[in-house]
Amino acid sequence: MGLGSGLENSQPKKKIIVVEIGNKTIGFSVNDVLEVGTFEKLDSPPVAVERGPILGIARDDEGMVIVLDPEKLI
């Protein structure tokens, strides 16, 4: 009858990024995680966004990544 096994879930899996800020652990619910990376150096954000949540800009062989400051997101 094409009903499946009943094990399928029509709800997408939730994704949570967990960060430590000071002595607190906080989880951010996100739509998707494409990749996890480590960057040794961050370039300063453009002057226009200094007060925003952007911590810096990381560059690698594939392009650039905007790194957000989790403390400024909450």
Secondary structure, 3 states (H helix, E strand, C coil): CCCCCCCCCCCCCCEEEEEEECCEEEEEEECCCCCCCCCCCCECCCHHHCCCCEEEEEEECCEEEEEECHHHHC
